[in-house]
Amino acid sequence: MEISDKGLECIKLYEGLILKAYPDPATGGIPWTIGYGHTKGVKKDDVITEQQAEAFLLDDLQPIYTTLRQWVKVPLNQGQFDSLCSFIFNCGSGHFSSSTLLKRLNQGDYSGAAAEFFRWNKAAGKFMRGLDNRRASERQMFLS
């Protein structure tokens, strides 16, 4: 299974598109980011096209597909798959693989897994409205 257009639009909406490399807000430098949250090999002053940003996004999803194949032991519909792609893109495979969300999902508790999205609305321990909005969107997609 691969992400749908709806899932891609969700990631694009919350990541935003920036065609010139920008520094990590916490470090003021590394990791530099470009496109839709792409960091691999990005250097200060890099500039890309929208088409390159799209290609980077599709490439960046490949390890997420691997994570889902490796860790999810229950069937997923397209909405669930899309929402988990967005979640992992934002939170990382490591956090997902050790999450209660995954544990509940693999127990077949889909509604319990959906309830876990809102536990991931903080950065550095602080509530973030943008993350809360993203988690609400991912949860809605998961339940669709």
DSSP file (Angstrom, degrees, kcal/mol; ACC not computed):
  #  RESIDUE AA STRUCTURE BP1 BP2  ACC     N-H-->O    O-->H-N    N-H-->O    O-->H-N    TCO  KAPPA ALPHA  PHI   PSI    X-CA   Y-CA   Z-CA
    1    1 A M              0   0    0      0, 0.0     2,-0.3     0, 0.0    77,-0.0   0.000 360.0 360.0 360.0 145.5    0.0    0.0    0.0
    2    2 A E        -     0   0    0      1,-0.0    80,-0.1    63,-0.0    79,-0.1  -0.894 360.0 -82.3-128.3 161.2    1.1    3.6   -0.7
    3    3 A I        -     0   0    0     -2,-0.3     2,-0.1    78,-0.1    76,-0.1  -0.283  45.4-130.3 -62.0 144.6   -0.2    6.9    0.5
    4    4 A S     >  -     0   0    0     74,-0.2     4,-2.4     1,-0.1     5,-0.2  -0.356  28.0 -99.6 -87.6 172.7   -3.1    8.3   -1.4
    5    5 A D  H  > S+     0   0    0      1,-0.2     4,-2.5     2,-0.2     5,-0.2   0.883 125.6  54.9 -59.2 -38.3   -3.4   11.8   -2.8
    6    6 A K  H  > S+     0   0    0      2,-0.2     4,-1.7     1,-0.2    -1,-0.2   0.910 108.3  47.9 -62.6 -42.4   -5.5   12.8    0.2
    7    7 A G  H  > S+     0   0    0      2,-0.2     4,-2.1     1,-0.2    -2,-0.2   0.906 111.0  50.9 -64.8 -42.0   -2.7   11.6    2.5
    8    8 A L  H  X S+     0   0    0     -4,-2.4     4,-2.8     1,-0.2    -2,-0.2   0.913 108.0  52.6 -60.8 -42.7   -0.1   13.5    0.5
    9    9 A E  H  X S+     0   0    0     -4,-2.5     4,-2.5     1,-0.2    -1,-0.2   0.866 106.6  53.9 -63.0 -35.6   -2.2   16.7    0.8
   10   10 A C  H  X S+     0   0    0     -4,-1.7     4,-2.1     2,-0.2     5,-0.2   0.951 111.2  44.4 -62.3 -49.6   -2.4   16.3    4.5
   11   11 A I  H  X S+     0   0    0     -4,-2.1     4,-2.7     1,-0.2     5,-0.4   0.937 114.4  49.7 -60.8 -46.4    1.4   16.1    4.9
   12   12 A K  H  X S+     0   0    0     -4,-2.8     4,-2.3     1,-0.2    -1,-0.2   0.900 109.2  52.7 -60.3 -41.6    1.8   19.0    2.4
   13   13 A L  H  < S+     0   0    0     -4,-2.5    -1,-0.2    -5,-0.2    -2,-0.2   0.938 117.4  35.5 -59.6 -48.7   -0.7   21.1    4.3
   14   14 A Y  H  < S+     0   0    0     -4,-2.1    -2,-0.2     1,-0.2    -1,-0.2   0.785 121.3  45.1 -83.1 -27.3    1.0   20.7    7.7
   15   15 A E  H  < S-     0   0    0     -4,-2.7    22,-0.2    -5,-0.2    -3,-0.2   0.848  96.6-152.3 -80.6 -34.8    4.6   20.6    6.6
   16   16 A G     <  -     0   0    0     -4,-2.3     2,-0.6    -5,-0.4    21,-0.2   0.119  18.6 -91.3  75.7 159.7    4.3   23.6    4.2
   17   17 A L        +     0   0    0     19,-0.1     2,-0.4    -4,-0.1    19,-0.2  -0.944  43.1 169.5-114.4 118.7    6.4   24.1    1.1
   18   18 A I  E     -A   35   0A   0     17,-1.6    17,-3.3    -2,-0.6    19,-0.1  -0.987  15.3-167.4-129.2 120.8    9.6   26.1    1.4
   19   19 A L  E    S+     0   0A   0     -2,-0.4    29,-2.4    15,-0.2     2,-0.4   0.502  70.5  66.4 -90.8  -5.2   11.9   26.0   -1.6
   20   20 A K  E    S-B   47   0B   0     27,-0.2    27,-0.2    15,-0.1    13,-0.1  -0.964  95.7-101.9-116.8 134.8   15.0   27.6    0.1
   21   21 A A  E     -     0   0A   0     25,-2.8    24,-0.3    -2,-0.4    13,-0.2  -0.190  40.8-169.7 -55.3 139.0   16.8   25.7    2.8
   22   22 A Y  E     -A   33   0A   0     11,-2.5    11,-2.7    -4,-0.1     7,-0.1  -0.967  20.8-108.9-132.6 150.4   16.1   26.9    6.3
   23   23 A P        -     0   0    0      0, 0.0     7,-0.2     0, 0.0     9,-0.2  -0.325  39.5 -92.1 -77.9 158.1   17.8   26.1    9.7
   24   24 A D     >  -     0   0    0      5,-2.8     4,-3.0     1,-0.1     5,-0.4  -0.505  34.4-134.6 -62.4 130.1   16.3   24.0   12.4
   25   25 A P  T  4 S+     0   0    0      0, 0.0    -1,-0.1     0, 0.0     0, 0.0   0.834 102.1  49.8 -60.8 -32.3   14.5   26.5   14.8
   26   26 A A  T  4 S+     0   0    0      1,-0.1    -2,-0.0     3,-0.1     0, 0.0   0.867 124.3  26.0 -75.6 -36.1   16.0   24.9   17.9
   27   27 A T  T  4 S-     0   0    0     -3,-0.2     3,-0.2     2,-0.2    -1,-0.1   0.661  91.7-131.8-101.8 -19.1   19.7   24.8   16.7
   28   28 A G  S  < S+     0   0    0     -4,-3.0     2,-0.1     1,-0.3     4,-0.0   0.607  90.1  24.5  74.0  10.0   19.7   27.7   14.3
   29   29 A G  S    S+     0   0    0     -5,-0.4    -5,-2.8     1,-0.4    -1,-0.3  -0.371  87.8  74.3-159.7-118.9   21.5   25.3   11.9
   30   30 A I  S    S+     0   0    0     -3,-0.2    -1,-0.4    -7,-0.2    -3,-0.1  -0.340  87.0  44.8 -63.1 137.4   21.6   21.6   11.4
   31   31 A P  S    S-     0   0    0      0, 0.0     2,-0.2     0, 0.0    -1,-0.1   0.464  80.7-160.9 -83.8 136.5   19.5   19.9   10.3
   32   32 A W        -     0   0    0     10,-0.5     2,-0.3     7,-0.2    10,-0.3  -0.548  11.6-154.7 -75.1 145.7   18.7   22.2    7.4
   33   33 A T  E     +A   22   0A   0    -11,-2.7   -11,-2.5    -2,-0.2     2,-0.3  -0.914  17.6 170.3-128.2 150.2   15.3   21.6    5.9
   34   34 A I  E  >  +C   38   0C   0      4,-2.2     4,-2.3    -2,-0.3   -15,-0.2  -0.974  51.1   4.0-152.0 160.8   13.8   22.2    2.5
   35   35 A G  E  4 S-A   18   0A   0    -17,-3.3   -17,-1.6    -2,-0.3     2,-0.7  -0.414 127.6  -9.6  68.0-131.6   10.6   21.4    0.5
   36   36 A Y  T  4 S-     0   0    0     17,-0.3    -1,-0.2   -19,-0.2   -19,-0.1  -0.511 128.3 -53.9 -99.5  60.8    8.0   19.5    2.6
   37   37 A G  T  4 S+     0   0    0     -2,-0.7     2,-0.3     1,-0.2    -2,-0.2   0.712  87.4 158.9  81.1  20.7   10.2   18.8    5.6
   38   38 A H  B  <  +C   34   0C   0     -4,-2.3    -4,-2.2     1,-0.1    -1,-0.2  -0.625   9.6 162.0 -81.5 133.4   13.1   17.2    3.7
   39   39 A T    >   +     0   0    0     -2,-0.3     3,-1.8    -6,-0.2     2,-0.3   0.597  30.7 116.2-123.2 -20.5   16.4   17.1    5.6
   40   40 A K  T 3  S-     0   0    0      1,-0.3    -2,-0.0    -9,-0.1    20,-0.0  -0.364  98.2 -12.5 -64.4 118.0   18.7   14.5    4.0
   41   41 A G  T 3  S+     0   0    0     -2,-0.3     2,-0.3     1,-0.2    -1,-0.3   0.562  93.9 151.4  73.9   9.2   21.7   16.1    2.4
   42   42 A V    <   -     0   0    0     -3,-1.8   -10,-0.5   -10,-0.3     2,-0.3  -0.566  22.0-172.6 -80.1 134.8   20.3   19.6    2.7
   43   43 A K    >   -     0   0    0     -2,-0.3     3,-2.0   -12,-0.1   -22,-0.2  -0.869  35.5 -81.0-123.1 157.2   22.8   22.4    3.1
   44   44 A K  T 3  S+     0   0    0     -2,-0.3     3,-0.1     1,-0.3   -22,-0.1  -0.251 116.4  21.8 -51.8 140.8   22.5   26.1    3.8
   45   45 A D  T 3  S+     0   0    0    -24,-0.3    -1,-0.3     1,-0.3     2,-0.1   0.416  85.9 145.7  75.9   1.4   21.7   28.1    0.6
   46   46 A D    <   -     0   0    0     -3,-2.0   -25,-2.8   -26,-0.0     2,-0.4  -0.435  27.0-170.2 -64.6 143.3   20.2   25.1   -1.2
   47   47 A V  B     +B   20   0B   0    -27,-0.2     2,-0.3    -3,-0.1   -27,-0.2  -0.997   5.6 179.3-136.1 138.9   17.2   26.0   -3.4
   48   48 A I        -     0   0    0    -29,-2.4     2,-0.2    -2,-0.4   -13,-0.1  -0.819  25.7-110.5-131.9 171.3   14.9   23.5   -5.2
   49   49 A T     >  -     0   0    0     -2,-0.3     4,-2.1     1,-0.1     5,-0.1  -0.524  34.9-107.5 -94.1 168.4   11.8   23.5   -7.4
   50   50 A E  H  > S+     0   0    0      1,-0.2     4,-2.1     2,-0.2     5,-0.1   0.862 122.1  55.3 -63.0 -35.6    8.4   22.5   -6.5
   51   51 A Q  H  > S+     0   0    0      2,-0.2     4,-2.1     1,-0.2    -1,-0.2   0.888 107.5  48.7 -65.2 -39.2    8.8   19.3   -8.6
   52   52 A Q  H  > S+     0   0    0      2,-0.2     4,-2.8     1,-0.2    -2,-0.2   0.895 108.6  53.7 -67.1 -39.0   12.0   18.5   -6.6
   53   53 A A  H  X S+     0   0    0     -4,-2.1     4,-2.3     1,-0.2   -17,-0.3   0.909 108.7  49.6 -60.1 -41.7   10.2   19.0   -3.3
   54   54 A E  H  X S+     0   0    0     -4,-2.1     4,-2.3     2,-0.2    -2,-0.2   0.914 111.2  48.9 -63.1 -43.5    7.5   16.6   -4.5
   55   55 A A  H  X S+     0   0    0     -4,-2.1     4,-2.3     1,-0.2    -2,-0.2   0.908 110.5  50.8 -63.8 -42.3   10.2   14.0   -5.5
   56   56 A F  H  X S+     0   0    0     -4,-2.8     4,-2.9     2,-0.2    -1,-0.2   0.919 109.3  51.8 -60.5 -43.1   11.9   14.4   -2.1
   57   57 A L  H  X S+     0   0    0     -4,-2.3     4,-1.1     1,-0.2    -2,-0.2   0.931 110.1  47.6 -60.4 -46.4    8.5   13.9   -0.3
   58   58 A L  H  X S+     0   0    0     -4,-2.3     4,-0.6     1,-0.2     3,-0.3   0.889 114.1  47.8 -63.3 -38.7    7.9   10.7   -2.2
   59   59 A D  H >< S+     0   0    0     -4,-2.3     3,-1.1     1,-0.2    -2,-0.2   0.903 108.0  55.1 -65.7 -41.2   11.4    9.5   -1.4
   60   60 A D  H 3< S+     0   0    0     -4,-2.9     4,-0.4     1,-0.3    -1,-0.2   0.718 101.7  59.5 -67.2 -19.9   11.0   10.4    2.2
   61   61 A L  H 3X S+     0   0    0     -4,-1.1     4,-2.1    -3,-0.3     3,-0.4   0.718  84.9  80.1 -78.9 -21.1    7.9    8.2    2.4
   62   62 A Q  H <X S+     0   0    0     -3,-1.1     4,-1.7    -4,-0.6    -1,-0.2   0.916  93.5  45.2 -57.0 -48.6    9.7    5.0    1.4
   63   63 A P  H  > S+     0   0    0      0, 0.0     4,-2.2     0, 0.0    -1,-0.2   0.800 109.4  58.1 -66.6 -23.8   11.2    4.3    4.9
   64   64 A I  H  > S+     0   0    0     -4,-0.4     4,-2.5    -3,-0.4    -2,-0.2   0.903 103.7  51.3 -69.4 -40.0    7.8    5.1    6.4
   65   65 A Y  H  X S+     0   0    0     -4,-2.1     4,-2.5     2,-0.2     5,-0.2   0.913 109.7  50.8 -59.7 -41.6    6.2    2.3    4.3
   66   66 A T  H  X S+     0   0    0     -4,-1.7     4,-2.4     2,-0.2    -2,-0.2   0.920 108.8  51.4 -62.0 -44.3    8.9    0.0    5.5
   67   67 A T  H  X S+     0   0    0     -4,-2.2     4,-2.6     1,-0.2     5,-0.4   0.928 111.0  47.8 -58.1 -46.6    8.1    1.0    9.1
   68   68 A L  H  X S+     0   0    0     -4,-2.5     4,-2.0     1,-0.2    -2,-0.2   0.912 112.5  48.1 -64.6 -42.1    4.5    0.3    8.6
   69   69 A R  H  < S+     0   0    0     -4,-2.5    -1,-0.2     1,-0.2    -2,-0.2   0.888 116.6  44.8 -63.6 -37.4    5.1   -3.1    7.0
   70   70 A Q  H  < S+     0   0    0     -4,-2.4    -2,-0.2    -5,-0.2    -1,-0.2   0.886 125.2  26.2 -74.3 -40.0    7.5   -4.0    9.8
   71   71 A W  H  < S+     0   0    0     -4,-2.6     2,-0.5    -5,-0.2    -3,-0.2   0.771  98.3  82.3-103.6 -28.9    5.5   -2.9   12.8
   72   72 A V     <  +     0   0    0     -4,-2.0     4,-0.1    -5,-0.4    30,-0.0  -0.702  45.2 176.6 -87.1 123.8    1.8   -3.0   12.0
   73   73 A K        +     0   0    0     -2,-0.5    -1,-0.1     2,-0.1    -4,-0.0   0.307  57.2  69.8-108.5   5.5    0.3   -6.5   12.4
   74   74 A V  S    S-     0   0    0      1,-0.0    32,-0.1     0, 0.0     2,-0.1  -0.841  92.1 -88.0-121.6 159.6   -3.3   -5.8   11.6
   75   75 A P        -     0   0    0      0, 0.0     2,-0.4     0, 0.0    -2,-0.1  -0.366  40.9-158.9 -66.0 145.1   -5.1   -4.8    8.4
   76   76 A L        -     0   0    0     -4,-0.1     2,-0.1    -2,-0.1    -4,-0.0  -0.966   8.3-141.6-123.0 141.4   -5.3   -1.1    7.5
   77   77 A N     >  -     0   0    0     -2,-0.4     4,-2.5    65,-0.2     5,-0.2  -0.441  40.5 -94.9 -87.5 176.1   -7.7    0.7    5.3
   78   78 A Q  H  > S+     0   0    0      1,-0.2     4,-2.9     2,-0.2   -74,-0.2   0.889 124.4  51.7 -62.7 -40.6   -6.4    3.6    3.1
   79   79 A G  H  > S+     0   0    0      2,-0.2     4,-2.4     1,-0.2    -1,-0.2   0.906 111.5  47.0 -62.7 -41.6   -7.4    6.3    5.6
   80   80 A Q  H  > S+     0   0    0     62,-0.2     4,-2.2     2,-0.2    -2,-0.2   0.925 113.6  48.4 -64.9 -44.5   -5.6    4.5    8.4
   81   81 A F  H  X S+     0   0    0     -4,-2.5     4,-2.2     2,-0.2    -2,-0.2   0.933 112.6  48.4 -61.2 -46.8   -2.5    4.0    6.3
   82   82 A D  H  X S+     0   0    0     -4,-2.9     4,-2.2     1,-0.2    -2,-0.2   0.921 111.2  49.6 -60.6 -45.4   -2.5    7.7    5.2
   83   83 A S  H  X S+     0   0    0     -4,-2.4     4,-2.5     1,-0.2    -1,-0.2   0.896 111.0  49.4 -64.1 -39.2   -2.9    9.0    8.7
   84   84 A L  H  X S+     0   0    0     -4,-2.2     4,-2.8     2,-0.2     5,-0.3   0.858 107.6  55.1 -68.9 -34.3   -0.1    6.8   10.0
   85   85 A C  H  X S+     0   0    0     -4,-2.2     4,-2.5     2,-0.2    -2,-0.2   0.943 111.2  44.6 -60.3 -46.7    2.2    8.0    7.1
   86   86 A S  H  X S+     0   0    0     -4,-2.2     4,-1.7     2,-0.2    -2,-0.2   0.921 114.0  50.1 -63.1 -44.4    1.5   11.6    8.2
   87   87 A F  H  X S+     0   0    0     -4,-2.5     4,-3.2     1,-0.2     5,-0.4   0.938 114.3  43.1 -60.1 -49.1    2.0   10.8   11.9
   88   88 A I  H  X S+     0   0    0     -4,-2.8     4,-2.5     1,-0.2    -1,-0.2   0.882 108.9  58.5 -67.6 -38.1    5.3    9.0   11.3
   89   89 A F  H  < S+     0   0    0     -4,-2.5    -1,-0.2    -5,-0.3    -2,-0.2   0.885 117.9  33.8 -56.1 -38.3    6.5   11.7    8.9
   90   90 A N  H  < S+     0   0    0     -4,-1.7    -2,-0.2    -5,-0.2    -1,-0.2   0.880 130.6  29.7 -85.3 -42.3    6.1   14.2   11.7
   91   91 A C  H  < S-     0   0    0     -4,-3.2     4,-0.3    -5,-0.2    -3,-0.2   0.729 106.4-117.6 -95.8 -25.1    7.0   12.1   14.8
   92   92 A G     X  -     0   0    0     -4,-2.5     4,-1.9    -5,-0.4     5,-0.1   0.029  20.6 -90.7  99.9 150.6    9.5    9.6   13.4
   93   93 A S  H  > S+     0   0    0      1,-0.2     4,-2.9     2,-0.2     5,-0.2   0.861 121.0  57.1 -64.3 -37.9    9.6    5.8   13.1
   94   94 A G  H  > S+     0   0    0      1,-0.2     4,-1.0     2,-0.2    -1,-0.2   0.921 108.5  45.0 -62.3 -45.3   11.3    5.4   16.4
   95   95 A H  H  4 S+     0   0    0     -4,-0.3     3,-0.4     1,-0.2    -1,-0.2   0.906 114.9  49.4 -65.0 -40.4    8.5    7.1   18.3
   96   96 A F  H >< S+     0   0    0     -4,-1.9     3,-1.8     1,-0.2     6,-0.4   0.933 106.2  55.0 -63.4 -45.7    5.9    5.3   16.4
   97   97 A S  H 3< S+     0   0    0     -4,-2.9    -1,-0.2     1,-0.3    -2,-0.2   0.720 115.5  38.5 -66.0 -20.1    7.4    1.8   16.9
   98   98 A S  T 3< S+     0   0    0     -4,-1.0    -1,-0.3    -3,-0.4    -2,-0.2   0.248  95.6 118.2-109.5  12.5    7.4    2.3   20.7
   99   99 A S    <>  -     0   0    0     -3,-1.8     4,-1.8    -4,-0.2     5,-0.1  -0.408  69.2-132.8 -85.0 154.4    4.1    4.1   21.0
  100  100 A T  H  > S+     0   0    0      2,-0.2     4,-3.0     1,-0.2     5,-0.3   0.796 108.5  66.3 -66.9 -30.5    0.9    3.1   22.8
  101  101 A L  H  > S+     0   0    0      1,-0.2     4,-2.4     2,-0.2    -1,-0.2   0.948 104.9  41.9 -54.9 -50.0   -0.9    4.0   19.5
  102  102 A L  H  > S+     0   0    0     -6,-0.4     4,-2.9     2,-0.2    -2,-0.2   0.907 112.8  54.1 -65.7 -41.3    0.9    1.1   17.8
  103  103 A K  H  X S+     0   0    0     -4,-1.8     4,-0.9     1,-0.2    -2,-0.2   0.936 112.3  43.1 -58.8 -47.3    0.4   -1.2   20.7
  104  104 A R  H ><>S+     0   0    0     -4,-3.0     5,-2.4     2,-0.2     3,-0.5   0.905 112.9  53.2 -66.3 -40.7   -3.4   -0.6   20.7
  105  105 A L  H ><5S+     0   0    0     -4,-2.4     3,-2.1    -5,-0.3    -2,-0.2   0.945 108.0  49.7 -57.9 -49.3   -3.5   -0.8   16.9
  106  106 A N  H 3<5S+     0   0    0     -4,-2.9    -1,-0.2     1,-0.3    -2,-0.2   0.660 104.4  59.4 -68.8 -15.2   -1.8   -4.2   16.9
  107  107 A Q  T <<5S-     0   0    0     -4,-0.9    -1,-0.3    -3,-0.5    -2,-0.2   0.429 121.2-110.6 -85.3  -0.7   -4.3   -5.4   19.6
  108  108 A G  T < 5S+     0   0    0     -3,-2.1     2,-1.4    -4,-0.2     3,-0.2   0.585  78.1 135.5  81.1  10.2   -7.0   -4.7   17.1
  109  109 A D     >< +     0   0    0     -5,-2.4     4,-2.4     1,-0.2    -1,-0.2  -0.629  20.9 166.1 -92.2  77.5   -8.2   -1.7   19.2
  110  110 A Y  H  > S+     0   0    0     -2,-1.4     4,-2.4     1,-0.2    -1,-0.2   0.881  74.9  48.1 -64.3 -40.4   -8.7    0.8   16.3
  111  111 A S  H  > S+     0   0    0      2,-0.2     4,-1.7    -3,-0.2    -1,-0.2   0.886 111.7  50.7 -70.0 -36.0  -10.7    3.2   18.4
  112  112 A G  H  > S+     0   0    0      2,-0.2     4,-0.7     1,-0.2    -2,-0.2   0.887 110.4  49.9 -64.9 -38.7   -8.2    3.1   21.2
  113  113 A A  H >< S+     0   0    0     -4,-2.4     3,-1.1     1,-0.2     4,-0.5   0.919 108.1  53.3 -64.0 -43.4   -5.4    3.7   18.7
  114  114 A A  H >< S+     0   0    0     -4,-2.4     3,-1.1     1,-0.3     4,-0.3   0.860 103.4  57.6 -60.5 -35.6   -7.3    6.7   17.3
  115  115 A A  H >< S+     0   0    0     -4,-1.7     3,-0.5     1,-0.2    -1,-0.3   0.723  96.2  65.9 -67.5 -20.5   -7.6    8.1   20.8
  116  116 A E  G X< S+     0   0    0     -3,-1.1     3,-1.8    -4,-0.7     4,-0.3   0.696  78.0  81.6 -76.1 -19.1   -3.8    8.1   21.1
  117  117 A F  G X  S+     0   0    0     -3,-1.1     3,-1.9    -4,-0.5    -1,-0.2   0.885  85.9  58.1 -55.0 -40.4   -3.2   10.7   18.4
  118  118 A F  G X  S+     0   0    0     -3,-0.5     3,-0.6    -4,-0.3    -1,-0.3   0.608  89.4  72.1 -71.7  -9.5   -3.9   13.6   20.8
  119  119 A R  G <  S+     0   0    0     -3,-1.8    -1,-0.3     1,-0.2     3,-0.2   0.598  92.0  62.1 -73.8  -9.0   -1.1   12.4   23.1
  120  120 A W  G <   +     0   0    0     -3,-1.9    -1,-0.2    -4,-0.3    -2,-0.1  -0.264  69.2 103.4-112.7  43.9    1.3   13.7   20.4
  121  121 A N    <   +     0   0    0     -3,-0.6     7,-2.7    13,-0.1    11,-0.3   0.060  62.5  86.0-113.3  24.1    0.4   17.4   20.4
  122  122 A K  E     -D  127   0D   0      5,-0.2     2,-0.4    -3,-0.2     5,-0.2  -0.908  52.8-161.3-124.9 151.9    3.4   18.7   22.3
  123  123 A A  E >  S-D  126   0D   0      3,-2.4     3,-2.0    -2,-0.3    -2,-0.0  -0.998  86.1  -6.5-129.6 129.3    6.9   19.9   21.4
  124  124 A A  T 3  S-     0   0    0     -2,-0.4    -1,-0.1     1,-0.3     3,-0.1   0.863 132.5 -57.4  52.4  37.8    9.5   20.0   24.2
  125  125 A G  T 3  S+     0   0    0      1,-0.2     2,-0.4    -3,-0.0    -1,-0.3   0.450 113.8 117.5  78.4   0.6    6.7   19.3   26.6
  126  126 A K  E <  S-D  123   0D   0     -3,-2.0    -3,-2.4     1,-0.0    -1,-0.2  -0.862  71.1-111.7-107.6 135.8    4.6   22.3   25.5
  127  127 A F  E     -D  122   0D   0     -2,-0.4     2,-0.5    -5,-0.2    -5,-0.2  -0.376  32.0-160.6 -59.6 134.0    1.2   22.1   23.9
  128  128 A M     >  -     0   0    0     -7,-2.7     4,-2.4     1,-0.1     5,-0.2  -0.977  15.0-154.2-124.5 119.6    1.3   23.2   20.3
  129  129 A R  H  > S+     0   0    0     -2,-0.5     4,-2.6     1,-0.2     5,-0.2   0.893  97.3  54.1 -57.5 -41.9   -1.9   24.3   18.6
  130  130 A G  H  > S+     0   0    0      1,-0.2     4,-2.2     2,-0.2    -1,-0.2   0.898 110.4  45.7 -61.5 -41.2   -0.5   23.4   15.1
  131  131 A L  H  > S+     0   0    0      2,-0.2     4,-2.9   -10,-0.2    -1,-0.2   0.883 111.1  53.3 -68.4 -37.3    0.4   19.9   16.3
  132  132 A D  H  X S+     0   0    0     -4,-2.4     4,-2.1   -11,-0.3    -2,-0.2   0.911 110.1  47.8 -63.2 -41.5   -3.1   19.5   17.9
  133  133 A N  H  X S+     0   0    0     -4,-2.6     4,-2.1     2,-0.2    -2,-0.2   0.907 112.4  49.2 -64.1 -41.7   -4.7   20.5   14.6
  134  134 A R  H  X S+     0   0    0     -4,-2.2     4,-2.8     1,-0.2    -2,-0.2   0.932 110.9  49.3 -64.0 -45.1   -2.5   18.0   12.7
  135  135 A R  H  X S+     0   0    0     -4,-2.9     4,-2.7     1,-0.2    -1,-0.2   0.874 109.3  52.7 -63.6 -36.4   -3.3   15.2   15.2
  136  136 A A  H  X S+     0   0    0     -4,-2.1     4,-2.4     2,-0.2    -1,-0.2   0.916 111.4  46.6 -63.0 -42.5   -7.1   16.0   14.8
  137  137 A S  H  X S+     0   0    0     -4,-2.1     4,-2.3     2,-0.2    -2,-0.2   0.916 113.7  47.7 -65.3 -44.2   -6.8   15.8   11.1
  138  138 A E  H  X S+     0   0    0     -4,-2.8     4,-2.6     2,-0.2    -2,-0.2   0.902 111.9  50.3 -64.2 -41.0   -4.8   12.5   11.3
  139  139 A R  H  X S+     0   0    0     -4,-2.7     4,-2.1     2,-0.2    -2,-0.2   0.925 110.3  49.5 -63.1 -44.6   -7.3   11.0   13.7
  140  140 A Q  H  X S+     0   0    0     -4,-2.4     4,-0.6     1,-0.2    -2,-0.2   0.910 112.7  47.4 -60.9 -42.3  -10.2   12.0   11.5
  141  141 A M  H >< S+     0   0    0     -4,-2.3     3,-0.9     1,-0.2    -1,-0.2   0.899 109.9  53.8 -64.8 -40.5   -8.5   10.4    8.5
  142  142 A F  H 3< S+     0   0    0     -4,-2.6   -62,-0.2     1,-0.2    -1,-0.2   0.873 110.8  46.2 -60.3 -38.6   -7.7    7.3   10.6
  143  143 A L  H 3<        0   0    0     -4,-2.1    -1,-0.2     1,-0.2    -2,-0.2   0.530 360.0 360.0 -83.8  -6.5  -11.4    6.9   11.5
  144  144 A S    <<        0   0    0     -3,-0.9    -1,-0.2    -4,-0.6    -2,-0.1   0.490 360.0 360.0 -77.9 360.0  -12.6    7.4    7.9
